[in-house]
Amino acid sequence: ASEVLAGARVTFNYFDVLGLGPLHGRAFLPQEDQPGHDQVVILSHELWQQRFGGDLRILGQSIQLDYQPKVVVG
């Protein structure tokens, strides 16, 4: 089933600028900031808990966002 989610496209250093990082997994890599190499996503804690039950096995898995596959890295 489809869901409407709020999200944002950010630069690879977004979390560094905020002084934050993912709770699990990793942040974005510089090369993932380039067009055509942006097929990764970091989930919010709320979405990770509500939609994926806080399961760490979602890391490295592909999910569909805007009908495009994205690999969850954090």
PDB file of N, H, CA, C and O in Angstrom:
ATOM      1  N   ALA A   1       0.844  -1.187   0.000  1.00  0.00           N
ATOM      2  CA  ALA A   1       0.000   0.000   0.000  1.00  0.00           C
ATOM      3  C   ALA A   1       0.885   1.243   0.000  1.00  0.00           C
ATOM      4  O   ALA A   1       1.936   1.273   0.640  1.00  0.00           O
ATOM      5  N   SER A   2       0.455   2.238  -0.707  1.00  0.00           N
ATOM      6  H   SER A   2      -0.398   2.214  -1.228  1.00  0.00           H
ATOM      7  CA  SER A   2       1.214   3.496  -0.786  1.00  0.00           C
ATOM      8  C   SER A   2       0.963   4.343   0.452  1.00  0.00           C
ATOM      9  O   SER A   2      -0.110   4.294   1.052  1.00  0.00           O
ATOM     10  N   GLU A   3       1.968   5.113   0.816  1.00  0.00           N
ATOM     11  H   GLU A   3       2.840   5.153   0.328  1.00  0.00           H
ATOM     12  CA  GLU A   3       1.868   6.048   1.927  1.00  0.00           C
ATOM     13  C   GLU A   3       2.419   7.388   1.486  1.00  0.00           C
ATOM     14  O   GLU A   3       3.295   7.453   0.623  1.00  0.00           O
ATOM     15  N   VAL A   4       1.914   8.444   2.068  1.00  0.00           N
ATOM     16  H   VAL A   4       1.202   8.391   2.768  1.00  0.00           H
ATOM     17  CA  VAL A   4       2.458   9.772   1.834  1.00  0.00           C
ATOM     18  C   VAL A   4       3.443  10.053   2.965  1.00  0.00           C
ATOM     19  O   VAL A   4       3.089   9.988   4.142  1.00  0.00           O
ATOM     20  N   LEU A   5       4.674  10.362   2.596  1.00  0.00           N
ATOM     21  H   LEU A   5       4.962  10.415   1.640  1.00  0.00           H
ATOM     22  CA  LEU A   5       5.720  10.634   3.577  1.00  0.00           C
ATOM     23  C   LEU A   5       6.322  12.008   3.331  1.00  0.00           C
ATOM     24  O   LEU A   5       6.419  12.457   2.188  1.00  0.00           O
ATOM     25  N   ALA A   6       6.723  12.667   4.395  1.00  0.00           N
ATOM     26  H   ALA A   6       6.645  12.302   5.323  1.00  0.00           H
ATOM     27  CA  ALA A   6       7.457  13.922   4.271  1.00  0.00           C
ATOM     28  C   ALA A   6       8.939  13.579   4.201  1.00  0.00           C
ATOM     29  O   ALA A   6       9.421  12.737   4.958  1.00  0.00           O
ATOM     30  N   GLY A   7       9.649  14.219   3.310  1.00  0.00           N
ATOM     31  H   GLY A   7       9.257  14.903   2.694  1.00  0.00           H
ATOM     32  CA  GLY A   7      11.074  13.966   3.178  1.00  0.00           C
ATOM     33  C   GLY A   7      11.755  15.172   2.584  1.00  0.00           C
ATOM     34  O   GLY A   7      11.112  16.148   2.196  1.00  0.00           O
ATOM     35  N   ALA A   8      13.063  15.090   2.520  1.00  0.00           N
ATOM     36  H   ALA A   8      13.586  14.298   2.835  1.00  0.00           H
ATOM     37  CA  ALA A   8      13.841  16.193   1.952  1.00  0.00           C
ATOM     38  C   ALA A   8      15.075  15.629   1.272  1.00  0.00           C
ATOM     39  O   ALA A   8      15.667  14.659   1.747  1.00  0.00           O
ATOM     40  N   ARG A   9      15.458  16.233   0.167  1.00  0.00           N
ATOM     41  H   ARG A   9      14.977  17.021  -0.219  1.00  0.00           H
ATOM     42  CA  ARG A   9      16.728  15.925  -0.468  1.00  0.00           C
ATOM     43  C   ARG A   9      17.767  16.833   0.182  1.00  0.00           C
ATOM     44  O   ARG A   9      17.598  18.051   0.242  1.00  0.00           O
ATOM     45  N   VAL A  10      18.832  16.227   0.662  1.00  0.00           N
ATOM     46  H   VAL A  10      18.970  15.238   0.613  1.00  0.00           H
ATOM     47  CA  VAL A  10      19.854  16.998   1.369  1.00  0.00           C
ATOM     48  C   VAL A  10      21.230  16.671   0.802  1.00  0.00           C
ATOM     49  O   VAL A  10      21.407  15.661   0.120  1.00  0.00           O
ATOM     50  N   THR A  11      22.190  17.523   1.086  1.00  0.00           N
ATOM     51  H   THR A  11      22.047  18.343   1.639  1.00  0.00           H
ATOM     52  CA  THR A  11      23.557  17.272   0.654  1.00  0.00           C
ATOM     53  C   THR A  11      24.193  16.229   1.569  1.00  0.00           C
ATOM     54  O   THR A  11      23.700  15.962   2.664  1.00  0.00           O
ATOM     55  N   PHE A  12      25.289  15.650   1.103  1.00  0.00           N
ATOM     56  H   PHE A  12      25.689  15.868   0.213  1.00  0.00           H
ATOM     57  CA  PHE A  12      25.936  14.579   1.851  1.00  0.00           C
ATOM     58  C   PHE A  12      26.388  15.004   3.251  1.00  0.00           C
ATOM     59  O   PHE A  12      26.447  14.174   4.159  1.00  0.00           O
ATOM     60  N   ASN A  13      26.706  16.289   3.431  1.00  0.00           N
ATOM     61  H   ASN A  13      26.657  16.963   2.694  1.00  0.00           H
ATOM     62  CA  ASN A  13      27.206  16.753   4.724  1.00  0.00           C
ATOM     63  C   ASN A  13      26.121  17.356   5.622  1.00  0.00           C
ATOM     64  O   ASN A  13      26.432  18.022   6.609  1.00  0.00           O
ATOM     65  N   TYR A  14      24.885  17.128   5.290  1.00  0.00           N
ATOM     66  H   TYR A  14      24.633  16.586   4.488  1.00  0.00           H
ATOM     67  CA  TYR A  14      23.739  17.661   6.033  1.00  0.00           C
ATOM     68  C   TYR A  14      23.848  17.359   7.528  1.00  0.00           C
ATOM     69  O   TYR A  14      23.690  18.255   8.357  1.00  0.00           O
ATOM     70  N   PHE A  15      24.116  16.112   7.867  1.00  0.00           N
ATOM     71  H   PHE A  15      24.245  15.385   7.193  1.00  0.00           H
ATOM     72  CA  PHE A  15      24.172  15.724   9.269  1.00  0.00           C
ATOM     73  C   PHE A  15      25.409  16.290   9.964  1.00  0.00           C
ATOM     74  O   PHE A  15      25.357  16.610  11.152  1.00  0.00           O
ATOM     75  N   ASP A  16      26.517  16.417   9.241  1.00  0.00           N
ATOM     76  H   ASP A  16      26.559  16.157   8.276  1.00  0.00           H
ATOM     77  CA  ASP A  16      27.727  17.037   9.810  1.00  0.00           C
ATOM     78  C   ASP A  16      27.456  18.487  10.196  1.00  0.00           C
ATOM     79  O   ASP A  16      27.870  18.944  11.261  1.00  0.00           O
ATOM     80  N   VAL A  17      26.764  19.199   9.329  1.00  0.00           N
ATOM     81  H   VAL A  17      26.428  18.828   8.463  1.00  0.00           H
ATOM     82  CA  VAL A  17      26.447  20.605   9.592  1.00  0.00           C
ATOM     83  C   VAL A  17      25.593  20.730  10.845  1.00  0.00           C
ATOM     84  O   VAL A  17      25.763  21.664  11.628  1.00  0.00           O
ATOM     85  N   LEU A  18      24.673  19.787  11.035  1.00  0.00           N
ATOM     86  H   LEU A  18      24.534  19.028  10.399  1.00  0.00           H
ATOM     87  CA  LEU A  18      23.802  19.810  12.218  1.00  0.00           C
ATOM     88  C   LEU A  18      24.479  19.231  13.456  1.00  0.00           C
ATOM     89  O   LEU A  18      23.960  19.345  14.566  1.00  0.00           O
ATOM     90  N   GLY A  19      25.638  18.610  13.260  1.00  0.00           N
ATOM     91  H   GLY A  19      26.060  18.517  12.358  1.00  0.00           H
ATOM     92  CA  GLY A  19      26.315  17.970  14.375  1.00  0.00           C
ATOM     93  C   GLY A  19      25.622  16.690  14.805  1.00  0.00           C
ATOM     94  O   GLY A  19      25.694  16.297  15.969  1.00  0.00           O
ATOM     95  N   LEU A  20      24.957  16.046  13.872  1.00  0.00           N
ATOM     96  H   LEU A  20      24.899  16.365  12.926  1.00  0.00           H
ATOM     97  CA  LEU A  20      24.203  14.822  14.138  1.00  0.00           C
ATOM     98  C   LEU A  20      24.691  13.701  13.238  1.00  0.00           C
ATOM     99  O   LEU A  20      25.492  13.916  12.328  1.00  0.00           O
ATOM    100  N   GLY A  21      24.201  12.518  13.505  1.00  0.00           N
ATOM    101  H   GLY A  21      23.550  12.343  14.244  1.00  0.00           H
ATOM    102  CA  GLY A  21      24.469  11.372  12.657  1.00  0.00           C
ATOM    103  C   GLY A  21      23.382  10.345  12.858  1.00  0.00           C
ATOM    104  O   GLY A  21      22.612  10.436  13.814  1.00  0.00           O
ATOM    105  N   PRO A  22      23.305   9.378  11.980  1.00  0.00           N
ATOM    106  CA  PRO A  22      22.290   8.342  12.129  1.00  0.00           C
ATOM    107  C   PRO A  22      22.508   7.532  13.411  1.00  0.00           C
ATOM    108  O   PRO A  22      23.646   7.312  13.828  1.00  0.00           O
ATOM    109  N   LEU A  23      21.425   7.099  14.021  1.00  0.00           N
ATOM    110  H   LEU A  23      20.501   7.278  13.683  1.00  0.00           H
ATOM    111  CA  LEU A  23      21.486   6.244  15.204  1.00  0.00           C
ATOM    112  C   LEU A  23      22.116   4.903  14.842  1.00  0.00           C
ATOM    113  O   LEU A  23      22.896   4.345  15.615  1.00  0.00           O
ATOM    114  N   HIS A  24      21.775   4.396  13.670  1.00  0.00           N
ATOM    115  H   HIS A  24      21.142   4.849  13.043  1.00  0.00           H
ATOM    116  CA  HIS A  24      22.315   3.139  13.159  1.00  0.00           C
ATOM    117  C   HIS A  24      22.667   3.342  11.691  1.00  0.00           C
ATOM    118  O   HIS A  24      22.120   4.225  11.030  1.00  0.00           O
ATOM    119  N   GLY A  25      23.567   2.534  11.195  1.00  0.00           N
ATOM    120  H   GLY A  25      24.011   1.817  11.732  1.00  0.00           H
ATOM    121  CA  GLY A  25      23.963   2.648   9.798  1.00  0.00           C
ATOM    122  C   GLY A  25      24.995   3.753   9.622  1.00  0.00           C
ATOM    123  O   GLY A  25      25.872   3.942  10.465  1.00  0.00           O
ATOM    124  N   ARG A  26      24.880   4.474   8.524  1.00  0.00           N
ATOM    125  H   ARG A  26      24.168   4.321   7.838  1.00  0.00           H
ATOM    126  CA  ARG A  26      25.871   5.490   8.198  1.00  0.00           C
ATOM    127  C   ARG A  26      25.213   6.722   7.614  1.00  0.00           C
ATOM    128  O   ARG A  26      24.037   6.710   7.251  1.00  0.00           O
ATOM    129  N   ALA A  27      25.996   7.785   7.531  1.00  0.00           N
ATOM    130  H   ALA A  27      26.952   7.795   7.826  1.00  0.00           H
ATOM    131  CA  ALA A  27      25.547   9.019   6.875  1.00  0.00           C
ATOM    132  C   ALA A  27      25.779   8.885   5.371  1.00  0.00           C
ATOM    133  O   ALA A  27      26.301   7.876   4.896  1.00  0.00           O
ATOM    134  N   PHE A  28      25.390   9.897   4.649  1.00  0.00           N
ATOM    135  H   PHE A  28      24.966  10.717   5.034  1.00  0.00           H
ATOM    136  CA  PHE A  28      25.594   9.908   3.202  1.00  0.00           C
ATOM    137  C   PHE A  28      27.068  10.075   2.870  1.00  0.00           C
ATOM    138  O   PHE A  28      27.804  10.734   3.605  1.00  0.00           O
ATOM    139  N   LEU A  29      27.494   9.489   1.780  1.00  0.00           N
ATOM    140  H   LEU A  29      26.896   8.954   1.183  1.00  0.00           H
ATOM    141  CA  LEU A  29      28.861   9.620   1.287  1.00  0.00           C
ATOM    142  C   LEU A  29      28.935  10.747   0.260  1.00  0.00           C
ATOM    143  O   LEU A  29      27.937  11.030  -0.403  1.00  0.00           O
ATOM    144  N   PRO A  30      30.094  11.401   0.109  1.00  0.00           N
ATOM    145  CA  PRO A  30      30.203  12.499  -0.859  1.00  0.00           C
ATOM    146  C   PRO A  30      29.756  12.101  -2.264  1.00  0.00           C
ATOM    147  O   PRO A  30      29.085  12.890  -2.929  1.00  0.00           O
ATOM    148  N   GLN A  31      30.100  10.919  -2.732  1.00  0.00           N
ATOM    149  H   GLN A  31      30.646  10.278  -2.192  1.00  0.00           H
ATOM    150  CA  GLN A  31      29.720  10.504  -4.082  1.00  0.00           C
ATOM    151  C   GLN A  31      28.208  10.317  -4.234  1.00  0.00           C
ATOM    152  O   GLN A  31      27.696  10.334  -5.354  1.00  0.00           O
ATOM    153  N   GLU A  32      27.488  10.139  -3.117  1.00  0.00           N
ATOM    154  H   GLU A  32      27.904  10.125  -2.208  1.00  0.00           H
ATOM    155  CA  GLU A  32      26.030   9.979  -3.188  1.00  0.00           C
ATOM    156  C   GLU A  32      25.330  11.322  -3.359  1.00  0.00           C
ATOM    157  O   GLU A  32      24.106  11.375  -3.476  1.00  0.00           O
ATOM    158  N   ASP A  33      26.091  12.389  -3.373  1.00  0.00           N
ATOM    159  H   ASP A  33      27.085  12.345  -3.278  1.00  0.00           H
ATOM    160  CA  ASP A  33      25.565  13.734  -3.575  1.00  0.00           C
ATOM    161  C   ASP A  33      25.539  14.092  -5.070  1.00  0.00           C
ATOM    162  O   ASP A  33      25.111  15.184  -5.442  1.00  0.00           O
ATOM    163  N   GLN A  34      25.991  13.183  -5.907  1.00  0.00           N
ATOM    164  H   GLN A  34      26.339  12.296  -5.605  1.00  0.00           H
ATOM    165  CA  GLN A  34      26.080  13.426  -7.345  1.00  0.00           C
ATOM    166  C   GLN A  34      24.843  12.894  -8.063  1.00  0.00           C
ATOM    167  O   GLN A  34      24.314  11.847  -7.688  1.00  0.00           O
ATOM    168  N   PRO A  35      24.378  13.602  -9.089  1.00  0.00           N
ATOM    169  CA  PRO A  35      23.229  13.111  -9.857  1.00  0.00           C
ATOM    170  C   PRO A  35      23.485  11.695 -10.375  1.00  0.00           C
ATOM    171  O   PRO A  35      24.563  11.379 -10.878  1.00  0.00           O
ATOM    172  N   GLY A  36      22.471  10.863 -10.237  1.00  0.00           N
ATOM    173  H   GLY A  36      21.595  11.119  -9.828  1.00  0.00           H
ATOM    174  CA  GLY A  36      22.573   9.488 -10.690  1.00  0.00           C
ATOM    175  C   GLY A  36      23.156   8.541  -9.666  1.00  0.00           C
ATOM    176  O   GLY A  36      23.135   7.326  -9.864  1.00  0.00           O
ATOM    177  N   HIS A  37      23.678   9.077  -8.570  1.00  0.00           N
ATOM    178  H   HIS A  37      23.695  10.064  -8.409  1.00  0.00           H
ATOM    179  CA  HIS A  37      24.271   8.248  -7.519  1.00  0.00           C
ATOM    180  C   HIS A  37      23.563   8.467  -6.182  1.00  0.00           C
ATOM    181  O   HIS A  37      24.113   8.197  -5.114  1.00  0.00           O
ATOM    182  N   ASP A  38      22.331   8.962  -6.270  1.00  0.00           N
ATOM    183  H   ASP A  38      21.884   9.181  -7.137  1.00  0.00           H
ATOM    184  CA  ASP A  38      21.596   9.343  -5.066  1.00  0.00           C
ATOM    185  C   ASP A  38      20.486   8.353  -4.730  1.00  0.00           C
ATOM    186  O   ASP A  38      19.374   8.746  -4.379  1.00  0.00           O
ATOM    187  N   GLN A  39      20.798   7.074  -4.840  1.00  0.00           N
ATOM    188  H   GLN A  39      21.702   6.754  -5.124  1.00  0.00           H
ATOM    189  CA  GLN A  39      19.775   6.050  -4.612  1.00  0.00           C
ATOM    190  C   GLN A  39      19.794   5.517  -3.182  1.00  0.00           C
ATOM    191  O   GLN A  39      19.502   4.342  -2.960  1.00  0.00           O
ATOM    192  N   VAL A  40      20.131   6.354  -2.222  1.00  0.00           N
ATOM    193  H   VAL A  40      20.368   7.308  -2.402  1.00  0.00           H
ATOM    194  CA  VAL A  40      20.161   5.945  -0.823  1.00  0.00           C
ATOM    195  C   VAL A  40      19.268   6.858   0.006  1.00  0.00           C
ATOM    196  O   VAL A  40      18.956   7.979  -0.396  1.00  0.00           O
ATOM    197  N   VAL A  41      18.862   6.358   1.171  1.00  0.00           N
ATOM    198  H   VAL A  41      19.116   5.448   1.498  1.00  0.00           H
ATOM    199  CA  VAL A  41      17.962   7.116   2.041  1.00  0.00           C
ATOM    200  C   VAL A  41      18.307   6.827   3.497  1.00  0.00           C
ATOM    201  O   VAL A  41      18.736   5.729   3.851  1.00  0.00           O
ATOM    202  N   ILE A  42      18.107   7.838   4.323  1.00  0.00           N
ATOM    203  H   ILE A  42      17.758   8.730   4.035  1.00  0.00           H
ATOM    204  CA  ILE A  42      18.200   7.686   5.763  1.00  0.00           C
ATOM    205  C   ILE A  42      16.799   7.934   6.312  1.00  0.00           C
ATOM    206  O   ILE A  42      16.187   8.970   6.047  1.00  0.00           O
ATOM    207  N   LEU A  43      16.308   6.978   7.071  1.00  0.00           N
ATOM    208  H   LEU A  43      16.804   6.137   7.286  1.00  0.00           H
ATOM    209  CA  LEU A  43      14.956   7.069   7.620  1.00  0.00           C
ATOM    210  C   LEU A  43      14.951   7.880   8.908  1.00  0.00           C
ATOM    211  O   LEU A  43      15.922   7.870   9.664  1.00  0.00           O
ATOM    212  N   SER A  44      13.857   8.576   9.148  1.00  0.00           N
ATOM    213  H   SER A  44      13.068   8.584   8.534  1.00  0.00           H
ATOM    214  CA  SER A  44      13.686   9.216  10.452  1.00  0.00           C
ATOM    215  C   SER A  44      13.459   8.118  11.490  1.00  0.00           C
ATOM    216  O   SER A  44      13.012   7.019  11.162  1.00  0.00           O
ATOM    217  N   HIS A  45      13.771   8.431  12.730  1.00  0.00           N
ATOM    218  H   HIS A  45      14.134   9.324  12.996  1.00  0.00           H
ATOM    219  CA  HIS A  45      13.555   7.459  13.807  1.00  0.00           C
ATOM    220  C   HIS A  45      12.078   7.068  13.880  1.00  0.00           C
ATOM    221  O   HIS A  45      11.741   5.898  14.056  1.00  0.00           O
ATOM    222  N   GLU A  46      11.210   8.063  13.741  1.00  0.00           N
ATOM    223  H   GLU A  46      11.483   9.014  13.598  1.00  0.00           H
ATOM    224  CA  GLU A  46       9.761   7.812  13.805  1.00  0.00           C
ATOM    225  C   GLU A  46       9.313   6.845  12.707  1.00  0.00           C
ATOM    226  O   GLU A  46       8.578   5.898  12.985  1.00  0.00           O
ATOM    227  N   LEU A  47       9.741   7.069  11.474  1.00  0.00           N
ATOM    228  H   LEU A  47      10.338   7.839  11.248  1.00  0.00           H
ATOM    229  CA  LEU A  47       9.354   6.180  10.375  1.00  0.00           C
ATOM    230  C   LEU A  47       9.933   4.785  10.588  1.00  0.00           C
ATOM    231  O   LEU A  47       9.245   3.788  10.370  1.00  0.00           O
ATOM    232  N   TRP A  48      11.183   4.709  11.010  1.00  0.00           N
ATOM    233  H   TRP A  48      11.742   5.518  11.188  1.00  0.00           H
ATOM    234  CA  TRP A  48      11.834   3.425  11.267  1.00  0.00           C
ATOM    235  C   TRP A  48      11.047   2.629  12.310  1.00  0.00           C
ATOM    236  O   TRP A  48      10.849   1.424  12.154  1.00  0.00           O
ATOM    237  N   GLN A  49      10.600   3.300  13.367  1.00  0.00           N
ATOM    238  H   GLN A  49      10.761   4.278  13.493  1.00  0.00           H
ATOM    239  CA  GLN A  49       9.852   2.617  14.413  1.00  0.00           C
ATOM    240  C   GLN A  49       8.445   2.232  13.947  1.00  0.00           C
ATOM    241  O   GLN A  49       8.022   1.090  14.128  1.00  0.00           O
ATOM    242  N   GLN A  50       7.726   3.176  13.351  1.00  0.00           N
ATOM    243  H   GLN A  50       8.070   4.103  13.203  1.00  0.00           H
ATOM    244  CA  GLN A  50       6.319   2.957  12.989  1.00  0.00           C
ATOM    245  C   GLN A  50       6.158   2.014  11.806  1.00  0.00           C
ATOM    246  O   GLN A  50       5.322   1.111  11.844  1.00  0.00           O
ATOM    247  N   ARG A  51       6.940   2.212  10.769  1.00  0.00           N
ATOM    248  H   ARG A  51       7.618   2.945  10.738  1.00  0.00           H
ATOM    249  CA  ARG A  51       6.751   1.436   9.536  1.00  0.00           C
ATOM    250  C   ARG A  51       7.549   0.140   9.526  1.00  0.00           C
ATOM    251  O   ARG A  51       7.117  -0.854   8.942  1.00  0.00           O
ATOM    252  N   PHE A  52       8.714   0.148  10.172  1.00  0.00           N
ATOM    253  H   PHE A  52       9.065   0.955  10.646  1.00  0.00           H
ATOM    254  CA  PHE A  52       9.601  -1.016  10.105  1.00  0.00           C
ATOM    255  C   PHE A  52       9.839  -1.657  11.474  1.00  0.00           C
ATOM    256  O   PHE A  52      10.695  -2.530  11.615  1.00  0.00           O
ATOM    257  N   GLY A  53       9.076  -1.218  12.483  1.00  0.00           N
ATOM    258  H   GLY A  53       8.381  -0.508  12.369  1.00  0.00           H
ATOM    259  CA  GLY A  53       9.133  -1.831  13.798  1.00  0.00           C
ATOM    260  C   GLY A  53      10.492  -1.747  14.463  1.00  0.00           C
ATOM    261  O   GLY A  53      10.801  -2.565  15.329  1.00  0.00           O
ATOM    262  N   GLY A  54      11.316  -0.774  14.078  1.00  0.00           N
ATOM    263  H   GLY A  54      11.065  -0.110  13.375  1.00  0.00           H
ATOM    264  CA  GLY A  54      12.640  -0.629  14.660  1.00  0.00           C
ATOM    265  C   GLY A  54      13.594  -1.753  14.290  1.00  0.00           C
ATOM    266  O   GLY A  54      14.606  -1.963  14.958  1.00  0.00           O
ATOM    267  N   ASP A  55      13.272  -2.470  13.231  1.00  0.00           N
ATOM    268  H   ASP A  55      12.449  -2.300  12.688  1.00  0.00           H
ATOM    269  CA  ASP A  55      14.078  -3.622  12.807  1.00  0.00           C
ATOM    270  C   ASP A  55      15.342  -3.151  12.083  1.00  0.00           C
ATOM    271  O   ASP A  55      15.265  -2.499  11.042  1.00  0.00           O
ATOM    272  N   LEU A  56      16.499  -3.487  12.644  1.00  0.00           N
ATOM    273  H   LEU A  56      16.562  -4.017  13.489  1.00  0.00           H
ATOM    274  CA  LEU A  56      17.767  -3.090  12.028  1.00  0.00           C
ATOM    275  C   LEU A  56      18.027  -3.797  10.705  1.00  0.00           C
ATOM    276  O   LEU A  56      18.905  -3.386   9.946  1.00  0.00           O
ATOM    277  N   ARG A  57      17.281  -4.844  10.422  1.00  0.00           N
ATOM    278  H   ARG A  57      16.568  -5.178  11.039  1.00  0.00           H
ATOM    279  CA  ARG A  57      17.477  -5.556   9.151  1.00  0.00           C
ATOM    280  C   ARG A  57      17.051  -4.723   7.949  1.00  0.00           C
ATOM    281  O   ARG A  57      17.296  -5.119   6.809  1.00  0.00           O
ATOM    282  N   ILE A  58      16.412  -3.565   8.185  1.00  0.00           N
ATOM    283  H   ILE A  58      16.213  -3.243   9.111  1.00  0.00           H
ATOM    284  CA  ILE A  58      16.054  -2.684   7.068  1.00  0.00           C
ATOM    285  C   ILE A  58      17.302  -2.047   6.467  1.00  0.00           C
ATOM    286  O   ILE A  58      17.293  -1.655   5.301  1.00  0.00           O
ATOM    287  N   LEU A  59      18.389  -1.938   7.259  1.00  0.00           N
ATOM    288  H   LEU A  59      18.396  -2.256   8.207  1.00  0.00           H
ATOM    289  CA  LEU A  59      19.632  -1.379   6.731  1.00  0.00           C
ATOM    290  C   LEU A  59      20.142  -2.228   5.575  1.00  0.00           C
ATOM    291  O   LEU A  59      20.261  -3.447   5.693  1.00  0.00           O
ATOM    292  N   GLY A  60      20.437  -1.581   4.473  1.00  0.00           N
ATOM    293  H   GLY A  60      20.341  -0.590   4.378  1.00  0.00           H
ATOM    294  CA  GLY A  60      20.923  -2.281   3.287  1.00  0.00           C
ATOM    295  C   GLY A  60      19.821  -2.805   2.393  1.00  0.00           C
ATOM    296  O   GLY A  60      20.090  -3.323   1.309  1.00  0.00           O
ATOM    297  N   GLN A  61      18.573  -2.676   2.840  1.00  0.00           N
ATOM    298  H   GLN A  61      18.354  -2.255   3.720  1.00  0.00           H
ATOM    299  CA  GLN A  61      17.439  -3.142   2.041  1.00  0.00           C
ATOM    300  C   GLN A  61      16.934  -2.022   1.132  1.00  0.00           C
ATOM    301  O   GLN A  61      17.107  -0.838   1.425  1.00  0.00           O
ATOM    302  N   SER A  62      16.317  -2.414   0.041  1.00  0.00           N
ATOM    303  H   SER A  62      16.176  -3.375  -0.197  1.00  0.00           H
ATOM    304  CA  SER A  62      15.750  -1.467  -0.913  1.00  0.00           C
ATOM    305  C   SER A  62      14.272  -1.232  -0.598  1.00  0.00           C
ATOM    306  O   SER A  62      13.514  -2.174  -0.367  1.00  0.00           O
ATOM    307  N   ILE A  63      13.881   0.047  -0.595  1.00  0.00           N
ATOM    308  H   ILE A  63      14.497   0.812  -0.782  1.00  0.00           H
ATOM    309  CA  ILE A  63      12.474   0.419  -0.453  1.00  0.00           C
ATOM    310  C   ILE A  63      12.112   1.327  -1.628  1.00  0.00           C
ATOM    311  O   ILE A  63      12.994   1.907  -2.260  1.00  0.00           O
ATOM    312  N   GLN A  64      10.841   1.449  -1.914  1.00  0.00           N
ATOM    313  H   GLN A  64      10.124   0.978  -1.400  1.00  0.00           H
ATOM    314  CA  GLN A  64      10.370   2.301  -3.009  1.00  0.00           C
ATOM    315  C   GLN A  64       9.964   3.670  -2.470  1.00  0.00           C
ATOM    316  O   GLN A  64       9.127   3.768  -1.574  1.00  0.00           O
ATOM    317  N   LEU A  65      10.561   4.720  -3.020  1.00  0.00           N
ATOM    318  H   LEU A  65      11.242   4.640  -3.748  1.00  0.00           H
ATOM    319  CA  LEU A  65      10.171   6.093  -2.719  1.00  0.00           C
ATOM    320  C   LEU A  65       9.946   6.802  -4.041  1.00  0.00           C
ATOM    321  O   LEU A  65      10.824   6.822  -4.904  1.00  0.00           O
ATOM    322  N   ASP A  66       8.773   7.380  -4.194  1.00  0.00           N
ATOM    323  H   ASP A  66       8.060   7.364  -3.494  1.00  0.00           H
ATOM    324  CA  ASP A  66       8.419   8.023  -5.467  1.00  0.00           C
ATOM    325  C   ASP A  66       8.642   7.063  -6.635  1.00  0.00           C
ATOM    326  O   ASP A  66       9.129   7.451  -7.696  1.00  0.00           O
ATOM    327  N   TYR A  67       8.275   5.807  -6.413  1.00  0.00           N
ATOM    328  H   TYR A  67       7.879   5.491  -5.550  1.00  0.00           H
ATOM    329  CA  TYR A  67       8.356   4.754  -7.434  1.00  0.00           C
ATOM    330  C   TYR A  67       9.793   4.447  -7.871  1.00  0.00           C
ATOM    331  O   TYR A  67      10.016   3.863  -8.931  1.00  0.00           O
ATOM    332  N   GLN A  68      10.755   4.846  -7.049  1.00  0.00           N
ATOM    333  H   GLN A  68      10.574   5.321  -6.188  1.00  0.00           H
ATOM    334  CA  GLN A  68      12.165   4.594  -7.315  1.00  0.00           C
ATOM    335  C   GLN A  68      12.747   3.776  -6.172  1.00  0.00           C
ATOM    336  O   GLN A  68      12.433   4.038  -5.011  1.00  0.00           O
ATOM    337  N   PRO A  69      13.590   2.788  -6.476  1.00  0.00           N
ATOM    338  CA  PRO A  69      14.214   2.039  -5.379  1.00  0.00           C
ATOM    339  C   PRO A  69      15.302   2.870  -4.707  1.00  0.00           C
ATOM    340  O   PRO A  69      16.108   3.522  -5.370  1.00  0.00           O
ATOM    341  N   LYS A  70      15.306   2.832  -3.403  1.00  0.00           N
ATOM    342  H   LYS A  70      14.651   2.303  -2.864  1.00  0.00           H
ATOM    343  CA  LYS A  70      16.314   3.525  -2.591  1.00  0.00           C
ATOM    344  C   LYS A  70      16.803   2.543  -1.537  1.00  0.00           C
ATOM    345  O   LYS A  70      16.001   1.827  -0.938  1.00  0.00           O
ATOM    346  N   VAL A  71      18.107   2.502  -1.307  1.00  0.00           N
ATOM    347  H   VAL A  71      18.758   3.084  -1.794  1.00  0.00           H
ATOM    348  CA  VAL A  71      18.685   1.625  -0.306  1.00  0.00           C
ATOM    349  C   VAL A  71      18.772   2.371   1.012  1.00  0.00           C
ATOM    350  O   VAL A  71      19.285   3.488   1.068  1.00  0.00           O
ATOM    351  N   VAL A  72      18.274   1.757   2.064  1.00  0.00           N
ATOM    352  H   VAL A  72      17.857   0.849   2.018  1.00  0.00           H
ATOM    353  CA  VAL A  72      18.305   2.358   3.395  1.00  0.00           C
ATOM    354  C   VAL A  72      19.720   2.195   3.964  1.00  0.00           C
ATOM    355  O   VAL A  72      20.196   1.076   4.151  1.00  0.00           O
ATOM    356  N   VAL A  73      20.382   3.321   4.235  1.00  0.00           N
ATOM    357  H   VAL A  73      19.994   4.230   4.083  1.00  0.00           H
ATOM    358  CA  VAL A  73      21.739   3.285   4.782  1.00  0.00           C
ATOM    359  C   VAL A  73      21.798   3.749   6.237  1.00  0.00           C
ATOM    360  O   VAL A  73      22.813   3.560   6.906  1.00  0.00           O
ATOM    361  N   GLY A  74      20.742   4.340   6.717  1.00  0.00           N
ATOM    362  H   GLY A  74      19.917   4.494   6.173  1.00  0.00           H
ATOM    363  CA  GLY A  74      20.720   4.812   8.106  1.00  0.00           C
ATOM    364  C   GLY A  74      19.325   5.110   8.573  1.00  0.00           C
ATOM    365  O   GLY A  74      19.131   5.517   9.718  1.00  0.00           O
TER     366      GLY A  74
END
